[in-house]
């Protein structure tokens, strides 16, 4: 019986340690993922937006087949680093209304029009883009990107945000099966 207790104890100690070793080595190694929320993207573009590449992991509820509005978040530890909102609608969305609204889902500080999509705005802490994309969820697809770690008044990231969205938005649209 004493031998049995030792095996149980060793098992209880070894399992958490091995799980930690697996999860810590893959998420805390400082690499930026090449696929973000189901879209392949050059990690160098993502790295421009991240304060750190340590302990990155993704939480997503996006289901391209169902085409239901849903979030996808890239976390750095427990803190959100990049927040995406995938949205499908019947009609075109007023992006300035979304960007300047008081809601937290699509608010972007100091939005300006951009020309990388049918309609797009880029702010100091995020961007919103939309295009015609007929799917099960509607006739238009809208993608919001927010960077919650950027402080209000910090204007140093607008160009990096636009560079990222110029690549990420069209690549995401290609994954949606638009007709």
VOLO-849137 format. One record per residue (C-alpha): residue in one letter; x, y, z. Coordinates in pm, whole numbers, plus 50000, padded with zeros to 5 digits. Each point is the difference from the previous one (the first is absolute). Example, Ala and Ser with C-alpha at 12.3 -4.5 7.8 and 13.67 -1.06 7.14 Angstrom:
2
R   r       X       Y       Z
R   A   51230   49550   50780
R   S   50137   50344   49934
***
This chain:
179
R   r       X       Y       Z
R   X   50000   50000   50000
R   X   50287   50236   50080
R   X   50142   49944   49650
R   X   49659   50083   49851
R   X   49991   50333   50189
R   X   50344   50089   49865
R   X   49886   49939   49642
R   X   49687   50209   50055
R   X   50204   50279   50157
R   X   50255   49992   49718
R   X   49720   50001   49747
R   X   49836   50300   50165
R   X   50329   50188   49998
R   X   50121   49890   49657
R   X   49681   50073   49805
R   X   49978   50372   50086
R   X   50372   50044   49942
R   X   49985   49834   49659
R   X   49693   50203   49901
R   X   50174   50319   50107
R   X   50308   49905   49802
R   X   49791   49944   49689
R   X   49793   50317   50027
R   X   50283   50222   50122
R   X   50240   49897   49726
R   X   49753   50062   49720
R   X   49847   50327   50118
R   X   50281   50169   50189
R   X   50277   49957   49746
R   X   49961   50349   49858
R   X   49888   49900   49653
R   X   49719   50180   49825
R   X   49746   49768   49833
R   X   49988   49983   49621
R   X   49624   49940   50013
R   X   49787   50244   50193
R   X   49629   49931   50051
R   X   50001   49760   49706
R   X   50186   50229   49759
R   X   50362   49955   49894
R   X   50196   50320   50051
R   X   50367   50092   49999
R   X   50104   49988   50369
R   X   50212   50313   49945
R   X   49680   50199   49934
R   X   49838   49869   50317
R   X   50315   50065   50202
R   X   49971   50372   49911
R   X   49681   50016   50209
R   X   50111   49798   50302
R   X   50164   50141   50311
R   X   50150   49653   50059
R   X   50000   49663   49828
R   X   50024   49803   50324
R   X   49725   49758   50105
R   X   49777   50061   49697
R   X   49686   49791   49962
R   X   49670   50041   49821
R   X   49641   49990   50112
R   X   49746   49984   49718
R   X   49633   49945   49943
R   X   50020   50069   49626
R   X   49836   49738   49781
R   X   50035   50085   49633
R   X   49747   49732   49900
R   X   49725   50139   50223
R   X   50095   50365   49928
R   X   49873   50126   50335
R   X   50141   50317   50155
R   X   50270   49895   50244
R   X   50324   50109   50168
R   X   50354   49872   49968
R   X   50264   50120   50245
R   X   50376   49959   50001
R   X   50103   49999   50364
R   X   50341   50073   50145
R   X   49979   49815   50328
R   X   49662   50099   50138
R   X   49982   50337   49827
R   X   49846   50056   49656
R   X   50259   50121   49751
R   X   49790   49997   49680
R   X   49620   49982   49996
R   X   49812   49915   49682
R   X   49627   50005   49936
R   X   49880   49804   49695
R   X   49656   50117   49890
R   X   49763   49908   49721
R   X   49704   50226   49913
R   X   49729   50033   49738
R   X   50079   50367   49929
R   X   50311   50213   49981
R   X   50122   50128   50336
R   X   50065   50367   50077
R   X   50360   49969   50117
R   X   50034   50354   50138
R   X   49691   49940   50210
R   X   50153   49680   50138
R   X   50341   50154   50053
R   X   49878   50310   50182
R   X   49717   49835   50192
R   X   50012   49953   50373
R   X   49991   49620   49979
R   X   50310   49799   50080
R   X   49971   49741   49719
R   X   50101   50222   49708
R   X   50116   50329   50151
R   X   50317   50137   49839
R   X   50164   50325   50111
R   X   50052   50274   49741
R   X   49881   49801   49695
R   X   50100   50108   49650
R   X   49888   49856   49669
R   X   50239   49756   49833
R   X   49994   49846   49652
R   X   50091   49633   50046
R   X   49642   49868   49994
R   X   49658   50096   49866
R   X   49973   50209   50318
R   X   50264   50023   50269
R   X   50101   50223   50289
R   X   50324   49996   50195
R   X   50040   50154   50343
R   X   50275   50038   50252
R   X   49899   49679   50178
R   X   49825   49789   49737
R   X   49828   49976   49664
R   X   49673   49892   49841
R   X   49953   49877   49644
R   X   49702   49868   49808
R   X   49935   49855   49657
R   X   49725   49833   49806
R   X   50018   49629   50080
R   X   49690   49790   49951
R   X   50002   49706   50241
R   X   49760   49812   50223
R   X   50025   50289   50251
R   X   49914   50287   49768
R   X   50110   50209   49705
R   X   50281   50194   50169
R   X   50294   49908   50218
R   X   50147   50245   50252
R   X   50320   49948   50197
R   X   50092   50209   50302
R   X   50350   50002   50147
R   X   50064   50159   50338
R   X   50325   50034   50191
R   X   49891   50049   50361
R   X   50352   50057   50133
R   X   50049   50320   49801
R   X   49936   50303   50215
R   X   49768   50279   49884
R   X   50212   50271   49842
R   X   50272   49761   49879
R   X   50020   50067   49624
R   X   50310   49790   49931
R   X   49818   49685   49883
R   X   49759   50125   49730
R   X   50234   49915   49711
R   X   50075   49652   50138
R   X   49627   49934   50048
R   X   49929   50099   49641
R   X   50289   49789   49868
R   X   49871   49699   50192
R   X   49638   50045   49885
R   X   50103   50051   49635
R   X   50133   49643   50011
R   X   49771   49835   50256
R   X   49657   50118   49881
R   X   50023   49875   49638
R   X   50163   49677   50116
R   X   49711   49946   50243
R   X   49738   50072   49733
R   X   50161   49731   49781
R   X   49934   49744   50277
R   X   49627   50075   50019
R   X   49873   49840   49680
R   X   49823   50315   49880
R   X   49784   49978   49693
***
